[in-house]
Amino acid sequence: MARPVRFYGSKSLLSNFSITPIVIDGLEYITTEHYFQAMKFSSTDPDYAEEIRTSPTPAKAKSLGGSRNHPIDKDWNTKRDEVMRIALFSKAMQTPKFVQILLSTGSAPLIEAAPRDYYWGEGSKKTGKNMLGKLLMDLRSRLQTYQTSYYH
């Protein structure tokens, strides 16, 4: 089995903190983190979602997205994986370098090495769900299948 690829922080294109602008529904987000956090509030507080979308850094977007002073989408926990899937697909369709790096990982397990995130990452105890890594591996598999069928 291939050695796992661990990533974390803005220096890795695999990270949601990587400055790789995406456009979804005619709006530009400077990172997938901005999109993800804004979507928590898009149906409940559009002005706050816009504040998140236009925040200057992914860390600020995440901080604003963590606020519970604004009403969050009541179905957020059931929607969040699909929202992330949309963000990652959009990043792939709009950022060829991201696709190149993702495909270059081959069959290696992808692990978000976020020390405090046990849902999207592995957490400091390495027991987290690693959902970001799983969604990236799913996207990579789909891209590999497309690449194989398209070029053969």
N, C-alpha and C positions, 0 to 999 in steps of 0.2 A: 504494500500500500504506500502511496506517495506521502511524503512528509507534509504535515498540515501547514497551511499558510495562515499565519496570524496577522491581523491588521488592526490598527486603532489610530485614530487621529487624522488630522487634515493632510498629512503627507502621503497617505495611501489613497489612490483613486478608488479603491474598494470601499472606503469609508464614506458615510453620509456627510461628514464634515469637509470633504474634499471640495474645493471651490471649482465646481463644474456646473455652470448654469444649465437649467432645463426650462423649457417652455411647455406648460400644460394649460389647456383651455385658454390660450392667448395670454397667459400671465407668465412672466419670467421669475424664477426662483434661483438665487445664487448657489444653492446647494439642495440636495435631496432632503436634507434635514429641515430646511426652511419649508419645503412643500409638506413634508410629513407633519410637522408641528402646526402649520397653518390649517391643515385639514381637520384638526381636532375641533376647530371653532368655525369652519366655513359656513355651516348651516345654522349655527346658534348665535354667533357674534361676528358677522362679516368684517366689521371695522377692526376688531381685534385680530382676525385672521390676516388682514391686510397689514397691520402693524408687524406681525410676525414675518410675513412675506418680505417686507422691506427692511427688516432689521439688518444691521451692518455685518453680523458674524453668525456662523452656525451655533456658536455657544450662546449667543444672545437669543437666537430663535428657540433653542432648546429650553433656555431659562423661561422665556415668555410662554412657551408651550406647556411648561410645568405648572403654570399658575392655575389655581382653582378659584380665582376671583372673577372669572368669566365662565359662563356656562359651556361645558364641553358637550359634544355630541353624545347623546344618551346611549347610542349603539357603538361607541368608539371601540370598545374591546373586541367586538365582533368584526369591525371594519378595518382595524389597524394593519393587519397583515396584507389585505388587498390594497390598501393605500400605499404601503411600502412596495408592493409588487409593481404598482403603477409607476411609482417614483423610479425604481430601478430599471424598468423597461424603458421609460422615457430617457433616462440617462444613457442607456445602451444605444437607443436609436439616434441620439443627438451627440454622442461623444465617442467617436471611433477609438480613441486611445483607451478609454475604459473597457471597451469590448476586447481590444488587443490584450490588455493586461488580464482581464478575466479569463479569456481563452488560454492565455499562456500558463495558467495554473493547472491545466490538464485535468487530472482527476483528483487532485489534492483536496483534502478537506479544507474548507474555508472557515476560519474562526474569528469572530470579532472579539478581540482581547480586551473588551471594556471591563475594567475591574469592578465597577459598581452596578453593572447592568446584567441582571440574571435572566432577562427575557430576550433582548436583542443580542446580547453577548454571552460570554462564558462566565463572567463574574470572577472575582478574585480567587474563589475556591474551585474554579473551573468545572462547576456543576450546573451552569446556566443552560437555558434552552438554545441559545445561539441562533435565534430565528433569522437574524440578518445573514449570517453565514449560510443557513439553509436556503433562504430565498435567493441568495447569490448563486449557490450551487445549482438550484433549479433553473435559474436564468441561464447559467453557463451550459447546462445540459441542453436546453432548448436551442441556444445559439449553435452549439456543436451539431445538433441534429439538423438544423437549418443549413449550416455550412456544408455538411456532408451531402444533404439532398440537393442543394443548390448547385454544387460544383461537380456532382457526379451524375 
